[in-house]
Amino acid sequence: MEEEKEAVMVTPGEVLGRSSDVKAGRGAYAAPHNNTVYASLTGFRRTIPPPPDSPDKRPTVEVTGHKAHGPVPQPGSVVIVRVTKVMARSASADIMCVGSKCVREKFTGIIRQQDVRATEIDKVDMHLSFHPGDIVKALVLSLGDARAYFLSTAKNELGVVSAESIAGATMVPVSWTEMQCPVTGQIEQRKVAKAAS
């Protein structure tokens, strides 16, 4: 099977084609809302023709990483992230792991106010949900804007899994919304992930 070599560098969020014309392979995904195929990592675009006996005549377009090919966040992936910045309506985070595998590239995620929890969305206070440095388990919703993934913590098992207190100790969860410093006993507000029992 011949494959077309294209030395075209693409970056996450770049349009690779229409879903009616091409299939999304590795390093690419199809967005159902606009039938467009996007790149999900930085690398070289490659088009692979369909097998001769395939009823689907669309070629497959994939992106092969210019670095060693590590795991790539996809919509539906569960990721572990480190919060870098908390603002009034969103929190930014660096994605560290996809599933159980560590990423080899820098991927940025955004948790928007409406995606923090499933109930009372309008009452969410981002500063009482996350702090910079928190380790958070989240679900990838989509490749959002500004080349960052939109993330959600709106399930019981998603949210802060590890956080340091002001005193520098690793805090212990005491409820869905609170973690306690074992050194000072001080309680801090968080959107806590339910630990797997």
MDTraj code that builds the backbone (N, CA, C; nanometers):
import mdtraj as md
import numpy as np

residues = "MET GLU GLU GLU LYS GLU ALA VAL MET VAL THR PRO GLY GLU VAL LEU GLY ARG SER SER ASP VAL LYS ALA GLY ARG GLY ALA TYR ALA ALA PRO HIS ASN ASN THR VAL TYR ALA SER LEU THR GLY PHE ARG ARG THR ILE PRO PRO PRO PRO ASP SER PRO ASP LYS ARG PRO THR VAL GLU VAL THR GLY HIS LYS ALA HIS GLY PRO VAL PRO GLN PRO GLY SER VAL VAL ILE VAL ARG VAL THR LYS VAL MET ALA ARG SER ALA SER ALA ASP ILE MET CYS VAL GLY SER LYS CYS VAL ARG GLU LYS PHE THR GLY ILE ILE ARG GLN GLN ASP VAL ARG ALA THR GLU ILE ASP LYS VAL ASP MET HIS LEU SER PHE HIS PRO GLY ASP ILE VAL LYS ALA LEU VAL LEU SER LEU GLY ASP ALA ARG ALA TYR PHE LEU SER THR ALA LYS ASN GLU LEU GLY VAL VAL SER ALA GLU SER ILE ALA GLY ALA THR MET VAL PRO VAL SER TRP THR GLU MET GLN CYS PRO VAL THR GLY GLN ILE GLU GLN ARG LYS VAL ALA LYS ALA ALA SER".split()
xyz = np.array([
    [0.0851, -0.1199, 0.0000],
    [0.0000, 0.0000, 0.0000],
    [0.0886, 0.1248, 0.0000],
    [0.0710, 0.2072, -0.0963],
    [0.1501, 0.3298, -0.1060],
    [0.0920, 0.4349, -0.0123],
    [0.1751, 0.5149, 0.0416],
    [0.1242, 0.6266, 0.1213],
    [0.1907, 0.7548, 0.0732],
    [0.1133, 0.8586, 0.0794],
    [0.1608, 0.9878, 0.0291],
    [0.2383, 1.0571, 0.1395],
    [0.3619, 1.0919, 0.1117],
    [0.4458, 1.1604, 0.2104],
    [0.4297, 1.3109, 0.1920],
    [0.3932, 1.3784, 0.2983],
    [0.3787, 1.5239, 0.2916],
    [0.4627, 1.5833, 0.4035],
    [0.5603, 1.6627, 0.3691],
    [0.6428, 1.7255, 0.4716],
    [0.5755, 1.8551, 0.5168],
    [0.4486, 1.8426, 0.5572],
    [0.3728, 1.9596, 0.6001],
    [0.3581, 1.9536, 0.7514],
    [0.4138, 2.0530, 0.8188],
    [0.4039, 2.0584, 0.9646],
    [0.2695, 2.1182, 1.0033],
    [0.1989, 2.0508, 1.0930],
    [0.0708, 2.1026, 1.1417],
    [0.0766, 2.1111, 1.2941],
    [-0.0129, 2.1909, 1.3503],
    [-0.0183, 2.2097, 1.4953],
    [-0.1599, 2.1792, 1.5436],
    [-0.1777, 2.1539, 1.6746],
    [-0.3114, 2.1193, 1.7248],
    [-0.4161, 2.2239, 1.6885],
    [-0.5313, 2.1752, 1.6432],
    [-0.6405, 2.2641, 1.6050],
    [-0.6407, 2.3016, 1.4585],
    [-0.5345, 2.2634, 1.3855],
    [-0.5275, 2.2963, 1.2432],
    [-0.6216, 2.2046, 1.1650],
    [-0.6910, 2.2620, 1.0669],
    [-0.7867, 2.1847, 0.9861],
    [-0.7097, 2.0964, 0.8876],
    [-0.7448, 1.9656, 0.8865],
    [-0.6814, 1.8711, 0.7945],
    [-0.7719, 1.8354, 0.6774],
    [-0.9013, 1.8624, 0.6916],
    [-0.9938, 1.8322, 0.5819],
    [-1.1350, 1.8145, 0.6340],
    [-1.2249, 1.7772, 0.5432],
    [-1.3654, 1.7535, 0.5788],
    [-1.3853, 1.6044, 0.6065],
    [-1.4756, 1.5727, 0.7006],
    [-1.5032, 1.4325, 0.7330],
    [-1.5576, 1.3565, 0.6123],
    [-1.6219, 1.4271, 0.5189],
    [-1.6758, 1.3609, 0.3995],
    [-1.5647, 1.3197, 0.3029],
    [-1.4466, 1.3848, 0.3167],
    [-1.3365, 1.3577, 0.2233],
    [-1.2262, 1.2713, 0.2834],
    [-1.2029, 1.2839, 0.4138],
    [-1.0928, 1.2098, 0.4775],
    [-1.1389, 1.1512, 0.6102],
    [-1.0717, 1.0448, 0.6524],
    [-1.0949, 0.9844, 0.7835],
    [-0.9844, 1.0303, 0.8779],
    [-1.0176, 1.0459, 1.0052],
    [-0.9178, 1.0877, 1.1046],
    [-0.8407, 0.9655, 1.1530],
    [-0.7076, 0.9705, 1.1411],
    [-0.6218, 0.8644, 1.1925],
    [-0.5556, 0.9084, 1.3211],
    [-0.4378, 0.8520, 1.3507],
    [-0.3653, 0.8894, 1.4723],
    [-0.3276, 1.0371, 1.4675],
    [-0.3373, 1.1022, 1.5822],
    [-0.2980, 1.2428, 1.5882],
    [-0.3973, 1.3371, 1.5240],
    [-0.5181, 1.2858, 1.4940],
    [-0.6229, 1.3687, 1.4325],
    [-0.7568, 1.3265, 1.4916],
    [-0.8549, 1.4142, 1.4841],
    [-0.9893, 1.3762, 1.5287],
    [-1.0920, 1.4525, 1.4474],
    [-1.2109, 1.3921, 1.4366],
    [-1.3208, 1.4547, 1.3616],
    [-1.4153, 1.5216, 1.4606],
    [-1.4499, 1.6474, 1.4331],
    [-1.5468, 1.7191, 1.5163],
    [-1.6849, 1.7001, 1.4551],
    [-1.7772, 1.6314, 1.5267],
    [-1.9069, 1.6015, 1.4659],
    [-1.9929, 1.7245, 1.4383],
    [-1.9718, 1.8337, 1.5151],
    [-2.0614, 1.9485, 1.4985],
    [-2.0404, 2.0233, 1.3665],
    [-1.9204, 2.0100, 1.3069],
    [-1.9002, 2.0797, 1.1789],
    [-1.8349, 1.9903, 1.0725],
    [-1.8302, 1.8576, 1.1031],
    [-1.7777, 1.7598, 1.0058],
    [-1.6387, 1.7972, 0.9545],
    [-1.5543, 1.8440, 1.0451],
    [-1.4190, 1.8838, 1.0078],
    [-1.3190, 1.7973, 1.0836],
    [-1.2091, 1.7608, 1.0166],
    [-1.1032, 1.6828, 1.0803],
    [-0.9898, 1.7784, 1.1205],
    [-0.9485, 1.7705, 1.2468],
    [-0.8447, 1.8586, 1.3006],
    [-0.7234, 1.7771, 1.3447],
    [-0.6076, 1.8431, 1.3463],
    [-0.4877, 1.7841, 1.4068],
    [-0.4988, 1.7965, 1.5583],
    [-0.4517, 1.6936, 1.6300],
    [-0.4547, 1.7019, 1.7766],
    [-0.3141, 1.7070, 1.8359],
    [-0.2106, 1.7087, 1.7510],
    [-0.0757, 1.7269, 1.8028],
    [0.0108, 1.7931, 1.6962],
    [0.1278, 1.8349, 1.7380],
    [0.2226, 1.8959, 1.6458],
    [0.3006, 1.7859, 1.5762],
    [0.3092, 1.7941, 1.4458],
    [0.3842, 1.6934, 1.3728],
    [0.3620, 1.7071, 1.2235],
    [0.3930, 1.5989, 1.1498],
    [0.3811, 1.6012, 1.0045],
    [0.2528, 1.5331, 0.9605],
    [0.1846, 1.5986, 0.8685],
    [0.0609, 1.5452, 0.8127],
    [0.0949, 1.4333, 0.7143],
    [0.0182, 1.3250, 0.7182],
    [0.0405, 1.2131, 0.6281],
    [-0.0944, 1.1610, 0.5811],
    [-0.1074, 1.1321, 0.4534],
    [-0.2320, 1.0802, 0.3987],
    [-0.2099, 0.9368, 0.3518],
    [-0.2943, 0.8468, 0.4015],
    [-0.2819, 0.7043, 0.3676],
    [-0.4039, 0.6639, 0.2848],
    [-0.3839, 0.6144, 0.1614],
    [-0.4987, 0.5755, 0.0800],
    [-0.5735, 0.4574, 0.1413],
    [-0.7031, 0.4417, 0.1104],
    [-0.7783, 0.3286, 0.1659],
    [-0.7317, 0.1976, 0.1017],
    [-0.7456, 0.0841, 0.1723],
    [-0.7135, -0.0442, 0.1103],
    [-0.8026, -0.0660, -0.0124],
    [-0.7514, -0.1368, -0.1149],
    [-0.8291, -0.1542, -0.2394],
    [-0.9652, -0.2185, -0.2169],
    [-0.9752, -0.3078, -0.1156],
    [-1.1026, -0.3786, -0.0945],
    [-1.1948, -0.3058, 0.0042],
    [-1.1542, -0.1857, 0.0497],
    [-1.2351, -0.1136, 0.1486],
    [-1.3550, -0.0467, 0.0818],
    [-1.4748, -0.0659, 0.1409],
    [-1.5918, 0.0044, 0.0855],
    [-1.5837, 0.1556, 0.1085],
    [-1.5096, 0.1952, 0.2117],
    [-1.4918, 0.3376, 0.2417],
    [-1.3731, 0.3881, 0.1595],
    [-1.4001, 0.4740, 0.0636],
    [-1.2948, 0.5185, -0.0288],
    [-1.2198, 0.6430, 0.0201],
    [-1.2527, 0.6874, 0.1415],
    [-1.1821, 0.8061, 0.1919],
    [-1.0416, 0.7683, 0.2365],
    [-0.9419, 0.8497, 0.2035],
    [-0.8083, 0.8253, 0.2593],
    [-0.8066, 0.8613, 0.4081],
    [-0.7108, 0.8059, 0.4797],
    [-0.6942, 0.8383, 0.6216],
    [-0.5848, 0.9437, 0.6343],
    [-0.6153, 1.0499, 0.7089],
    [-0.5135, 1.1525, 0.7331],
    [-0.4697, 1.1403, 0.8786],
    [-0.3377, 1.1356, 0.9002],
    [-0.2867, 1.1274, 1.0364],
    [-0.1706, 1.2234, 1.0536],
    [-0.1404, 1.2508, 1.1797],
    [-0.0286, 1.3394, 1.2120],
    [0.0715, 1.2584, 1.2923],
    [0.1921, 1.2471, 1.2417],
    [0.2962, 1.1746, 1.3145],
    [0.3847, 1.2768, 1.3832],
    [0.4043, 1.2562, 1.5113],
    [0.4775, 1.3537, 1.5927],
    [0.6197, 1.3735, 1.5440],
    [0.6651, 1.4979, 1.5493],
    [0.8028, 1.5268, 1.5123],
    [0.8967, 1.4871, 1.6256],
    [0.8371, 1.4611, 1.7449],
    [0.9153, 1.4083, 1.8563],
    [0.8717, 1.2629, 1.8743],
    [0.9296, 1.1960, 1.9719],
    [0.8836, 1.0608, 2.0034],
    [0.7341, 1.0677, 2.0316],
    [0.6610, 0.9777, 1.9716],
    [0.5154, 0.9885, 1.9734],
    [0.4601, 0.9427, 2.1078],
    [0.4228, 1.0359, 2.1909],
    [0.3643, 1.0027, 2.3205],
    [0.2128, 1.0046, 2.3111],
    [0.1438, 0.9798, 2.4237],
    [-0.0023, 0.9825, 2.4207],
    [-0.0546, 1.1239, 2.3944],
    [-0.1687, 1.1307, 2.3292],
    [-0.2288, 1.2589, 2.2924],
    [-0.3694, 1.2647, 2.3517],
    [-0.4069, 1.3762, 2.4187],
    [-0.5434, 1.3867, 2.4701],
    [-0.6443, 1.3843, 2.3549],
    [-0.7507, 1.3081, 2.3725],
    [-0.8600, 1.3024, 2.2753],
    [-0.9891, 1.3323, 2.3508],
    [-1.0917, 1.3840, 2.2831],
    [-1.2205, 1.4001, 2.3507],
    [-1.2638, 1.2667, 2.4126],
    [-1.2982, 1.2699, 2.5418],
    [-1.3350, 1.1473, 2.6125],
    [-1.2238, 1.0905, 2.6972],
    [-1.0980, 1.1400, 2.6780],
    [-0.9849, 1.0906, 2.7584],
    [-0.9945, 1.1431, 2.9015],
    [-0.9538, 1.0598, 2.9975],
    [-0.9370, 1.1071, 3.1349],
    [-0.7900, 1.1467, 3.1510],
    [-0.7675, 1.2676, 3.1979],
    [-0.6313, 1.3211, 3.2072],
    [-0.6011, 1.3672, 3.3495],
    [-0.4715, 1.3698, 3.3819],
    [-0.4237, 1.4274, 3.5082],
    [-0.3536, 1.5581, 3.4719],
    [-0.3940, 1.6672, 3.5365],
    [-0.3394, 1.7983, 3.5020],
    [-0.2898, 1.8692, 3.6282],
    [-0.1993, 1.9656, 3.6073],
    [-0.1546, 2.0522, 3.7167],
    [-0.2073, 2.1930, 3.6894],
    [-0.2817, 2.2466, 3.7830],
    [-0.3400, 2.3809, 3.7658],
    [-0.2275, 2.4842, 3.7677],
    [-0.2290, 2.5744, 3.6684],
    [-0.1250, 2.6769, 3.6605],
    [-0.1773, 2.8160, 3.6945],
    [-0.3064, 2.8392, 3.6682],
    [-0.3607, 2.9744, 3.6867],
    [-0.5108, 2.9630, 3.7105],
    [-0.5627, 3.0377, 3.8056],
    [-0.7065, 3.0379, 3.8336],
    [-0.7593, 3.1787, 3.8144],
    [-0.8626, 3.1900, 3.7290],
    [-0.9260, 3.3197, 3.7029],
    [-1.0728, 3.3123, 3.7445],
    [-1.1451, 3.4212, 3.7275],
    [-1.2833, 3.4268, 3.7758],
    [-1.3734, 3.3244, 3.7063],
    [-1.3513, 3.3010, 3.5756],
    [-1.4432, 3.2155, 3.5005],
    [-1.3790, 3.0872, 3.4483],
    [-1.2502, 3.0695, 3.4713],
    [-1.1837, 2.9481, 3.4225],
    [-1.0528, 2.9256, 3.4964],
    [-1.0006, 2.8041, 3.4810],
    [-0.8685, 2.7704, 3.5342],
    [-0.7867, 2.7088, 3.4216],
    [-0.6591, 2.7460, 3.4133],
    [-0.5688, 2.6876, 3.3137],
    [-0.4857, 2.5791, 3.3811],
    [-0.4486, 2.4782, 3.3000],
    [-0.3721, 2.3674, 3.3564],
    [-0.2838, 2.3053, 3.2497],
    [-0.1723, 2.2466, 3.2930],
    [-0.0861, 2.1692, 3.2041],
    [-0.1259, 2.0228, 3.2156],
    [-0.1497, 1.9591, 3.1002],
    [-0.1855, 1.8173, 3.1003],
    [-0.0576, 1.7358, 3.1185],
    [-0.0554, 1.6500, 3.2205],
    [0.0639, 1.5712, 3.2510],
    [0.0498, 1.4263, 3.2058],
    [-0.0696, 1.3693, 3.2213],
    [-0.0916, 1.2290, 3.1850],
    [-0.2237, 1.2141, 3.1095],
    [-0.2237, 1.1216, 3.0141],
    [-0.3474, 1.0795, 2.9472],
    [-0.3692, 0.9353, 2.9896],
    [-0.4768, 0.9105, 3.0657],
    [-0.4925, 0.7782, 3.1252],
    [-0.3781, 0.7549, 3.2214],
    [-0.3055, 0.6446, 3.2028],
    [-0.1930, 0.6141, 3.2922],
    [-0.0586, 0.6502, 3.2295],
    [-0.0610, 0.7098, 3.1095],
    [0.0643, 0.7394, 3.0384],
    [0.0982, 0.8875, 3.0455],
    [0.2242, 0.9183, 3.0709],
    [0.2692, 1.0575, 3.0761],
    [0.2856, 1.1127, 2.9343],
    [0.2491, 1.2379, 2.9160],
    [0.2623, 1.3007, 2.7840],
    [0.4071, 1.3443, 2.7631],
    [0.4465, 1.3531, 2.6357],
    [0.5831, 1.3951, 2.6034],
    [0.5835, 1.5350, 2.5423],
    [0.4650, 1.5869, 2.5138],
    [0.4552, 1.7221, 2.4598],
    [0.3805, 1.8086, 2.5595],
    [0.3859, 1.9389, 2.5376],
    [0.3123, 2.0296, 2.6264],
    [0.1710, 2.0474, 2.5721],
    [0.0734, 2.0079, 2.6517],
    [-0.0676, 2.0292, 2.6180],
    [-0.1286, 2.1141, 2.7287],
    [-0.2081, 2.2119, 2.6889],
    [-0.2720, 2.3006, 2.7851],
    [-0.4211, 2.2702, 2.7910],
    [-0.4754, 2.2748, 2.9106],
    [-0.6186, 2.2534, 2.9291],
    [-0.6825, 2.3725, 2.9981],
    [-0.8131, 2.3889, 2.9739],
    [-0.8899, 2.4953, 3.0394],
    [-1.0142, 2.4323, 3.1018],
    [-1.0342, 2.4590, 3.2312],
    [-1.1578, 2.4173, 3.2978],
    [-1.2437, 2.5420, 3.3112],
    [-1.3551, 2.5447, 3.2393],
    [-1.4436, 2.6621, 3.2444],
    [-1.5388, 2.6497, 3.3631],
    [-1.5892, 2.7639, 3.4065],
    [-1.6781, 2.7681, 3.5234],
    [-1.7947, 2.6701, 3.5088],
    [-1.8527, 2.6593, 3.3878],
    [-1.9696, 2.5736, 3.3685],
    [-1.9347, 2.4252, 3.3656],
    [-1.8044, 2.3927, 3.3625],
    [-1.7630, 2.2522, 3.3546],
    [-1.7024, 2.1995, 3.4842],
    [-1.7094, 2.2799, 3.5918],
    [-1.6472, 2.2386, 3.7189],
    [-1.7298, 2.1289, 3.7850],
    [-1.8617, 2.1500, 3.7930],
    [-1.9475, 2.0482, 3.8562],
    [-2.0808, 2.0419, 3.7828],
    [-2.1587, 1.9390, 3.8156],
    [-2.2822, 1.9143, 3.7405],
    [-2.4010, 1.9945, 3.7941],
    [-2.3950, 2.0390, 3.9208],
    [-2.5083, 2.1086, 3.9816],
    [-2.4698, 2.2515, 4.0204],
    [-2.5711, 2.3377, 4.0302],
    [-2.5511, 2.4779, 4.0717],
    [-2.4331, 2.5415, 3.9989],
    [-2.4331, 2.5247, 3.8673],
    [-2.3206, 2.5710, 3.7849],
    [-2.2981, 2.7213, 3.8004],
    [-2.4077, 2.7958, 3.8126],
    [-2.3960, 2.9421, 3.8196],
    [-2.3356, 2.9896, 3.9516],
    [-2.3289, 2.9016, 4.0527],
    [-2.2745, 2.9427, 4.1834],
    [-2.1287, 2.9012, 4.2019],
    [-2.0678, 2.8427, 4.0981],
    [-1.9295, 2.7956, 4.1104],
    [-1.8342, 2.9135, 4.1283],
    [-1.7511, 2.9059, 4.2312],
    [-1.6440, 3.0045, 4.2519],
    [-1.5136, 2.9334, 4.2169],
    [-1.4481, 2.9779, 4.1089],
    [-1.3267, 2.9092, 4.0628],
    [-1.2180, 2.9074, 4.1705],
    [-1.2095, 3.0174, 4.2482],
    [-1.1039, 3.0271, 4.3494],
    [-1.1310, 2.9372, 4.4702],
    [-1.2554, 2.8885, 4.4848],
    [-1.2875, 2.7930, 4.5912],
    [-1.2890, 2.6505, 4.5371],
    [-1.2572, 2.6347, 4.4083],
    [-1.2567, 2.5022, 4.3460],
    [-1.1159, 2.4521, 4.3216],
    [-1.0274, 2.5428, 4.2763],
    [-0.8908, 2.5048, 4.2409],
    [-0.7929, 2.6124, 4.2852],
    [-0.6687, 2.5709, 4.3125],
    [-0.5593, 2.6632, 4.3386],
    [-0.4430, 2.6246, 4.2479],
    [-0.3576, 2.7188, 4.2076],
    [-0.2387, 2.6824, 4.1295],
    [-0.1566, 2.5756, 4.2024],
    [-0.1106, 2.4759, 4.1272],
    [-0.0334, 2.3662, 4.1858],
    [-0.1162, 2.2435, 4.2172],
    [-0.2501, 2.2577, 4.2214],
    [-0.3360, 2.1417, 4.2475],
    [-0.3211, 2.0385, 4.1362],
    [-0.3262, 1.9122, 4.1729],
    [-0.3286, 1.8023, 4.0752],
    [-0.4750, 1.7607, 4.0600],
    [-0.5236, 1.7660, 3.9365],
    [-0.6666, 1.7470, 3.9101],
    [-0.6874, 1.6351, 3.8082],
    [-0.7872, 1.5523, 3.8354],
    [-0.8300, 1.4501, 3.7394],
    [-0.9480, 1.5077, 3.6627],
    [-0.9387, 1.5079, 3.5299],
    [-1.0419, 1.5732, 3.4486],
    [-1.0706, 1.4918, 3.3229],
    [-1.1816, 1.5259, 3.2586],
    [-1.2227, 1.4611, 3.1339],
    [-1.2055, 1.5607, 3.0200],
    [-1.1467, 1.5154, 2.9084],
    [-1.1315, 1.6038, 2.7922],
    [-1.2654, 1.6129, 2.7197],
    [-1.3182, 1.7360, 2.7071],
    [-1.4435, 1.7574, 2.6341],
    [-1.4168, 1.7751, 2.4856],
    [-1.3233, 1.8630, 2.4527],
    [-1.2944, 1.8919, 2.3117],
    [-1.1663, 1.9731, 2.3033],
    [-1.1161, 1.9863, 2.1816],
    [-1.0068, 2.0802, 2.1581],
    [-1.0725, 2.2163, 2.1474],
    [-1.0481, 2.3011, 2.2461],
    [-1.1207, 2.4278, 2.2531],
    [-1.0565, 2.5356, 2.1682],
    [-1.0562, 2.6556, 2.2197],
    [-0.9962, 2.7660, 2.1453],
    [-0.8533, 2.7875, 2.1935],
    [-0.7801, 2.8690, 2.1225],
    [-0.6420, 2.9046, 2.1592],
    [-0.5552, 2.7811, 2.1806],
    [-0.5825, 2.6778, 2.1038],
    [-0.5016, 2.5550, 2.1072],
    [-0.4982, 2.4908, 2.2460],
    [-0.6031, 2.5070, 2.3234],
    [-0.6107, 2.4438, 2.4554],
    [-0.7312, 2.3501, 2.4576],
    [-0.7183, 2.2420, 2.5330],
    [-0.8283, 2.1466, 2.5458],
    [-0.9267, 2.1957, 2.6515],
    [-1.0567, 2.1829, 2.6229],
    [-1.1583, 2.2111, 2.7247],
    [-1.1726, 2.0861, 2.8114],
    [-1.1642, 2.1058, 2.9427],
    [-1.1690, 1.9959, 3.0384],
    [-1.2907, 2.0095, 3.1291],
    [-1.3381, 1.8953, 3.1814],
    [-1.4514, 1.8956, 3.2737],
    [-1.4162, 1.8190, 3.4002],
    [-1.4657, 1.8691, 3.5145],
    [-1.4558, 1.7938, 3.6397],
    [-1.5959, 1.7688, 3.6952],
    [-1.6963, 1.7682, 3.6058],
    [-1.8363, 1.7608, 3.6482],
    [-1.8844, 1.6171, 3.6702],
    [-1.8012, 1.5342, 3.7319],
    [-1.8417, 1.4008, 3.7760],
    [-1.7831, 1.3807, 3.9151],
    [-1.8447, 1.2914, 3.9929],
    [-1.7976, 1.2714, 4.1305],
    [-1.6518, 1.2305, 4.1385],
    [-1.6092, 1.1438, 4.0427],
    [-1.4720, 1.0914, 4.0509],
    [-1.3686, 1.1863, 3.9921],
    [-1.4142, 1.3025, 3.9412],
    [-1.3231, 1.4011, 3.8834],
    [-1.3076, 1.5201, 3.9770],
    [-1.1913, 1.5838, 3.9717],
    [-1.1673, 1.7011, 4.0563],
    [-1.0259, 1.6935, 4.1132],
    [-1.0042, 1.7662, 4.2230],
    [-0.8712, 1.7725, 4.2839],
    [-0.8392, 1.6387, 4.3511],
    [-0.7265, 1.5781, 4.3111],
    [-0.6836, 1.4520, 4.3735],
    [-0.5677, 1.4743, 4.4708],
    [-0.4942, 1.5844, 4.4526],
    [-0.3836, 1.6150, 4.5435],
    [-0.3636, 1.7651, 4.5477],
    [-0.3469, 1.8178, 4.6678],
    [-0.3269, 1.9620, 4.6825],
    [-0.2415, 1.9891, 4.8048],
    [-0.1611, 2.0930, 4.7940],
    [-0.0803, 2.1359, 4.9085],
    [-0.1519, 2.2471, 4.9818],
    [-0.1417, 2.2446, 5.1130],
    [-0.1993, 2.3526, 5.1941],
    [-0.1053, 2.4726, 5.1922],
    [-0.1509, 2.5816, 5.2509],
    [-0.0680, 2.7022, 5.2610],
    [0.0601, 2.6703, 5.3387],
    [0.0508, 2.5740, 5.4317],
    [0.1668, 2.5359, 5.5134],
    [0.2623, 2.4426, 5.4382],
    [0.2211, 2.3996, 5.3165],
    [0.3097, 2.3152, 5.2362],
    [0.2909, 2.1662, 5.2555],
    [0.1883, 2.1268, 5.3302],
    [0.1626, 1.9841, 5.3524],
    [0.0587, 1.9341, 5.2517],
    [0.0630, 1.8043, 5.2215],
    [-0.0378, 1.7443, 5.1325],
    [-0.1675, 1.7286, 5.2106],
    [-0.2740, 1.7893, 5.1601],
    [-0.3994, 1.7917, 5.2343],
    [-0.4784, 1.6621, 5.2173],
    [-0.5679, 1.6400, 5.3138],
    [-0.6534, 1.5212, 5.3151],
    [-0.7967, 1.5647, 5.2831],
    [-0.8643, 1.4944, 5.1901],
    [-1.0037, 1.5330, 5.1633],
    [-1.0931, 1.5002, 5.2825],
    [-1.1809, 1.5936, 5.3169],
    [-1.2752, 1.5686, 5.4267],
    [-1.4202, 1.5733, 5.3791],
    [-1.4439, 1.6281, 5.2608],
    [-1.5787, 1.6265, 5.2018],
    [-1.5641, 1.6533, 5.0530],
    [-1.6786, 1.6641, 4.9830],
    [-1.6771, 1.6929, 4.8390],
    [-1.6134, 1.8278, 4.8086],
    [-1.6202, 1.9189, 4.9077],
    [-1.5790, 2.0567, 4.8801],
    [-1.4665, 2.1059, 4.9704],
    [-1.4148, 2.0168, 5.0560],
    [-1.3140, 2.0636, 5.1521],
    [-1.1980, 1.9652, 5.1636],
    [-1.0770, 2.0235, 5.1838],
    [-0.9585, 1.9448, 5.2156],
    [-0.8951, 2.0073, 5.3390],
    [-0.8304, 1.9219, 5.4205],
    [-0.7764, 1.9700, 5.5474],
    [-0.6253, 1.9502, 5.5523],
    [-0.5564, 2.0506, 5.6052],
    [-0.4118, 2.0423, 5.6244],
    [-0.3847, 1.9583, 5.7494],
    [-0.3051, 1.8490, 5.7367],
    [-0.2791, 1.7652, 5.8553],
    [-0.1882, 1.8322, 5.9578],
    [-0.1177, 1.9373, 5.9159],
    [-0.0248, 2.0053, 6.0069],
    [-0.0977, 2.1097, 6.0911],
    [-0.1722, 2.1974, 6.0236],
    [-0.2368, 2.3084, 6.0956],
    [-0.3823, 2.2807, 6.1283],
    [-0.4420, 2.1813, 6.0598],
    [-0.5848, 2.1551, 6.0798],
    [-0.6741, 2.2491, 6.0015],
    [-0.6137, 2.3425, 5.9285],
    [-0.6912, 2.4402, 5.8528],
    [-0.7618, 2.3720, 5.7358],
    [-0.8866, 2.4137, 5.7117],
    [-0.9659, 2.3568, 5.6021],
    [-0.9669, 2.4544, 5.4852],
    [-0.9429, 2.4023, 5.3661],
    [-0.9476, 2.4837, 5.2436],
    [-1.0533, 2.4273, 5.1498],
    [-1.1154, 2.5183, 5.0730],
    [-1.2202, 2.4791, 4.9785],
    [-1.1581, 2.4260, 4.8492],
    [-1.2145, 2.3166, 4.7965],
    [-1.1727, 2.2608, 4.6687],
    [-1.2905, 2.1869, 4.6059],
    [-1.2819, 2.1604, 4.4749],
    [-1.3746, 2.0668, 4.4096],
    [-1.3030, 1.9315, 4.4157],
    [-1.3382, 1.8512, 4.5161],
    [-1.2615, 1.7309, 4.5467],
    [-1.3105, 1.6133, 4.4619],
    [-1.2154, 1.5321, 4.4128],
    [-1.2506, 1.4092, 4.3414],
    [-1.2795, 1.2997, 4.4427],
    [-1.3859, 1.2226, 4.4157],
    [-1.4176, 1.1097, 4.5021],
    [-1.3149, 0.9998, 4.4748],
    [-1.2494, 0.9519, 4.5788],
    [-1.1489, 0.8474, 4.5623],
    [-1.2169, 0.7167, 4.5263],
    [-1.1529, 0.6386, 4.4375],
    [-1.2083, 0.5079, 4.4010],
    [-1.2004, 0.4172, 4.5219],
    [-1.3138, 0.3565, 4.5562],
    [-1.3160, 0.2726, 4.6760],
    [-1.2731, 0.1308, 4.6435],
])
top = md.Topology()
chain = top.add_chain()
for i, resn in enumerate(residues, 1):
    res = top.add_residue(resn, chain, resSeq=i)
    for name in ("N", "CA", "C"):
        top.add_atom(name, md.element.get_by_symbol(name[0]), res)
traj = md.Trajectory(xyz[None], top)
